């Protein structure tokens, strides 16, 4: 991923951060963006195993997590408040 956002989002209670940028699979076309949970490895570098997700599946990921009972009621409320 090539970060494009001017800032990152620190996640409370986690050691990583969210980054937005050109997807690693974009191959320089500047067409595909993604979001990445970036965390540091033992050397202090961003881990190559940090998950990167295309934006076009985020909605489906949240719906699936809710259907599977993986989101708490407070997390669902937070999502609703953010978008309504």
CNS distance restraints for C-alpha pairs under 8 A (distance, minus, plus):
assign (resid   1 and name CA) (resid  21 and name CA) 6.08 0.50 0.50
assign (resid   1 and name CA) (resid  22 and name CA) 5.52 0.50 0.50
assign (resid   1 and name CA) (resid  23 and name CA) 4.85 0.50 0.50
assign (resid   1 and name CA) (resid  24 and name CA) 4.35 0.50 0.50
assign (resid   1 and name CA) (resid  34 and name CA) 7.77 0.50 0.50
assign (resid   1 and name CA) (resid  36 and name CA) 7.96 0.50 0.50
assign (resid   2 and name CA) (resid  21 and name CA) 5.29 0.50 0.50
assign (resid   2 and name CA) (resid  22 and name CA) 5.10 0.50 0.50
assign (resid   2 and name CA) (resid  23 and name CA) 6.85 0.50 0.50
assign (resid   2 and name CA) (resid  24 and name CA) 7.19 0.50 0.50
assign (resid   3 and name CA) (resid  19 and name CA) 6.49 0.50 0.50
assign (resid   3 and name CA) (resid  20 and name CA) 5.68 0.50 0.50
assign (resid   3 and name CA) (resid  21 and name CA) 4.03 0.50 0.50
assign (resid   3 and name CA) (resid  22 and name CA) 6.41 0.50 0.50
assign (resid   4 and name CA) (resid  20 and name CA) 6.11 0.50 0.50
assign (resid   4 and name CA) (resid  21 and name CA) 4.49 0.50 0.50
assign (resid   4 and name CA) (resid  22 and name CA) 6.87 0.50 0.50
assign (resid   5 and name CA) (resid  19 and name CA) 7.11 0.50 0.50
assign (resid   5 and name CA) (resid  20 and name CA) 5.62 0.50 0.50
assign (resid   5 and name CA) (resid  21 and name CA) 6.45 0.50 0.50
assign (resid   7 and name CA) (resid  19 and name CA) 7.80 0.50 0.50
assign (resid   8 and name CA) (resid  17 and name CA) 6.41 0.50 0.50
assign (resid   8 and name CA) (resid  18 and name CA) 5.68 0.50 0.50
assign (resid   8 and name CA) (resid  19 and name CA) 5.26 0.50 0.50
assign (resid   8 and name CA) (resid  20 and name CA) 7.62 0.50 0.50
assign (resid   9 and name CA) (resid  17 and name CA) 5.43 0.50 0.50
assign (resid   9 and name CA) (resid  18 and name CA) 5.06 0.50 0.50
assign (resid   9 and name CA) (resid  19 and name CA) 6.94 0.50 0.50
assign (resid  10 and name CA) (resid  14 and name CA) 7.94 0.50 0.50
assign (resid  10 and name CA) (resid  16 and name CA) 6.70 0.50 0.50
assign (resid  10 and name CA) (resid  17 and name CA) 4.53 0.50 0.50
assign (resid  10 and name CA) (resid  18 and name CA) 6.56 0.50 0.50
assign (resid  11 and name CA) (resid  15 and name CA) 7.38 0.50 0.50
assign (resid  11 and name CA) (resid  16 and name CA) 6.60 0.50 0.50
assign (resid  11 and name CA) (resid  17 and name CA) 5.75 0.50 0.50
assign (resid  11 and name CA) (resid  18 and name CA) 7.44 0.50 0.50
assign (resid  15 and name CA) (resid  39 and name CA) 6.35 0.50 0.50
assign (resid  15 and name CA) (resid  40 and name CA) 7.87 0.50 0.50
assign (resid  16 and name CA) (resid  37 and name CA) 6.43 0.50 0.50
assign (resid  16 and name CA) (resid  38 and name CA) 5.30 0.50 0.50
assign (resid  16 and name CA) (resid  39 and name CA) 4.18 0.50 0.50
assign (resid  16 and name CA) (resid  40 and name CA) 7.08 0.50 0.50
assign (resid  17 and name CA) (resid  37 and name CA) 5.67 0.50 0.50
assign (resid  17 and name CA) (resid  38 and name CA) 5.33 0.50 0.50
assign (resid  17 and name CA) (resid  39 and name CA) 6.59 0.50 0.50
assign (resid  18 and name CA) (resid  35 and name CA) 6.77 0.50 0.50
assign (resid  18 and name CA) (resid  36 and name CA) 5.57 0.50 0.50
assign (resid  18 and name CA) (resid  37 and name CA) 4.74 0.50 0.50
assign (resid  18 and name CA) (resid  38 and name CA) 6.12 0.50 0.50
assign (resid  19 and name CA) (resid  35 and name CA) 5.63 0.50 0.50
assign (resid  19 and name CA) (resid  36 and name CA) 5.17 0.50 0.50
assign (resid  19 and name CA) (resid  37 and name CA) 6.55 0.50 0.50
assign (resid  19 and name CA) (resid  38 and name CA) 6.91 0.50 0.50
assign (resid  20 and name CA) (resid  33 and name CA) 7.25 0.50 0.50
assign (resid  20 and name CA) (resid  34 and name CA) 5.91 0.50 0.50
assign (resid  20 and name CA) (resid  35 and name CA) 4.61 0.50 0.50
assign (resid  20 and name CA) (resid  36 and name CA) 6.46 0.50 0.50
assign (resid  21 and name CA) (resid  33 and name CA) 5.46 0.50 0.50
assign (resid  21 and name CA) (resid  34 and name CA) 5.75 0.50 0.50
assign (resid  21 and name CA) (resid  35 and name CA) 6.63 0.50 0.50
assign (resid  22 and name CA) (resid  26 and name CA) 6.60 0.50 0.50
assign (resid  22 and name CA) (resid  30 and name CA) 6.47 0.50 0.50
assign (resid  22 and name CA) (resid  31 and name CA) 7.63 0.50 0.50
assign (resid  22 and name CA) (resid  32 and name CA) 5.94 0.50 0.50
assign (resid  22 and name CA) (resid  33 and name CA) 4.39 0.50 0.50
assign (resid  22 and name CA) (resid  34 and name CA) 6.17 0.50 0.50
assign (resid  23 and name CA) (resid  32 and name CA) 5.57 0.50 0.50
assign (resid  23 and name CA) (resid  33 and name CA) 4.85 0.50 0.50
assign (resid  23 and name CA) (resid  34 and name CA) 5.07 0.50 0.50
assign (resid  23 and name CA) (resid  35 and name CA) 7.95 0.50 0.50
assign (resid  23 and name CA) (resid  52 and name CA) 7.79 0.50 0.50
assign (resid  23 and name CA) (resid  54 and name CA) 7.32 0.50 0.50
assign (resid  25 and name CA) (resid  32 and name CA) 7.73 0.50 0.50
assign (resid  26 and name CA) (resid  30 and name CA) 6.39 0.50 0.50
assign (resid  26 and name CA) (resid  31 and name CA) 6.52 0.50 0.50
assign (resid  26 and name CA) (resid  32 and name CA) 5.45 0.50 0.50
assign (resid  26 and name CA) (resid  33 and name CA) 7.74 0.50 0.50
assign (resid  32 and name CA) (resid  54 and name CA) 7.47 0.50 0.50
assign (resid  33 and name CA) (resid  54 and name CA) 6.31 0.50 0.50
assign (resid  33 and name CA) (resid  55 and name CA) 6.72 0.50 0.50
assign (resid  34 and name CA) (resid  52 and name CA) 6.47 0.50 0.50
assign (resid  34 and name CA) (resid  53 and name CA) 5.40 0.50 0.50
assign (resid  34 and name CA) (resid  54 and name CA) 4.30 0.50 0.50
assign (resid  34 and name CA) (resid  55 and name CA) 5.37 0.50 0.50
assign (resid  35 and name CA) (resid  52 and name CA) 5.72 0.50 0.50
assign (resid  35 and name CA) (resid  53 and name CA) 5.46 0.50 0.50
assign (resid  35 and name CA) (resid  54 and name CA) 6.47 0.50 0.50
assign (resid  35 and name CA) (resid  55 and name CA) 6.70 0.50 0.50
assign (resid  36 and name CA) (resid  50 and name CA) 6.86 0.50 0.50
assign (resid  36 and name CA) (resid  51 and name CA) 5.74 0.50 0.50
assign (resid  36 and name CA) (resid  52 and name CA) 4.23 0.50 0.50
assign (resid  36 and name CA) (resid  53 and name CA) 6.32 0.50 0.50
assign (resid  37 and name CA) (resid  50 and name CA) 5.80 0.50 0.50
assign (resid  37 and name CA) (resid  51 and name CA) 5.72 0.50 0.50
assign (resid  37 and name CA) (resid  52 and name CA) 6.62 0.50 0.50
assign (resid  38 and name CA) (resid  46 and name CA) 6.06 0.50 0.50
assign (resid  38 and name CA) (resid  47 and name CA) 6.95 0.50 0.50
assign (resid  38 and name CA) (resid  50 and name CA) 5.27 0.50 0.50
assign (resid  38 and name CA) (resid  51 and name CA) 7.37 0.50 0.50
assign (resid  39 and name CA) (resid  46 and name CA) 5.44 0.50 0.50
assign (resid  39 and name CA) (resid  47 and name CA) 5.91 0.50 0.50
assign (resid  39 and name CA) (resid  50 and name CA) 6.35 0.50 0.50
assign (resid  40 and name CA) (resid  44 and name CA) 5.10 0.50 0.50
assign (resid  40 and name CA) (resid  45 and name CA) 5.10 0.50 0.50
assign (resid  40 and name CA) (resid  46 and name CA) 4.37 0.50 0.50
assign (resid  40 and name CA) (resid  47 and name CA) 5.34 0.50 0.50
assign (resid  41 and name CA) (resid  45 and name CA) 5.57 0.50 0.50
assign (resid  41 and name CA) (resid  46 and name CA) 6.09 0.50 0.50
assign (resid  41 and name CA) (resid  47 and name CA) 5.07 0.50 0.50
assign (resid  46 and name CA) (resid  50 and name CA) 7.41 0.50 0.50
assign (resid  53 and name CA) (resid  57 and name CA) 7.49 0.50 0.50
assign (resid  53 and name CA) (resid  58 and name CA) 7.55 0.50 0.50
assign (resid  54 and name CA) (resid  58 and name CA) 7.25 0.50 0.50
assign (resid  57 and name CA) (resid  61 and name CA) 6.21 0.50 0.50
assign (resid  58 and name CA) (resid  62 and name CA) 6.35 0.50 0.50
assign (resid  59 and name CA) (resid  63 and name CA) 6.27 0.50 0.50
assign (resid  60 and name CA) (resid  64 and name CA) 5.99 0.50 0.50
assign (resid  61 and name CA) (resid  65 and name CA) 6.09 0.50 0.50
assign (resid  62 and name CA) (resid  66 and name CA) 6.20 0.50 0.50
assign (resid  63 and name CA) (resid  67 and name CA) 6.17 0.50 0.50
assign (resid  64 and name CA) (resid  68 and name CA) 6.16 0.50 0.50
assign (resid  65 and name CA) (resid  69 and name CA) 6.33 0.50 0.50
assign (resid  65 and name CA) (resid  70 and name CA) 5.12 0.50 0.50
assign (resid  65 and name CA) (resid  71 and name CA) 6.27 0.50 0.50
assign (resid  66 and name CA) (resid  70 and name CA) 5.71 0.50 0.50
assign (resid  66 and name CA) (resid  71 and name CA) 5.34 0.50 0.50
assign (resid  71 and name CA) (resid  75 and name CA) 5.93 0.50 0.50
assign (resid  71 and name CA) (resid  76 and name CA) 6.49 0.50 0.50
assign (resid  72 and name CA) (resid  76 and name CA) 6.34 0.50 0.50
assign (resid  73 and name CA) (resid  77 and name CA) 6.09 0.50 0.50
assign (resid  74 and name CA) (resid  78 and name CA) 6.12 0.50 0.50
assign (resid  75 and name CA) (resid  79 and name CA) 6.29 0.50 0.50
assign (resid  76 and name CA) (resid  80 and name CA) 6.26 0.50 0.50
assign (resid  77 and name CA) (resid  81 and name CA) 6.14 0.50 0.50
assign (resid  78 and name CA) (resid  82 and name CA) 6.12 0.50 0.50
assign (resid  79 and name CA) (resid  83 and name CA) 6.43 0.50 0.50
assign (resid  80 and name CA) (resid  84 and name CA) 5.81 0.50 0.50
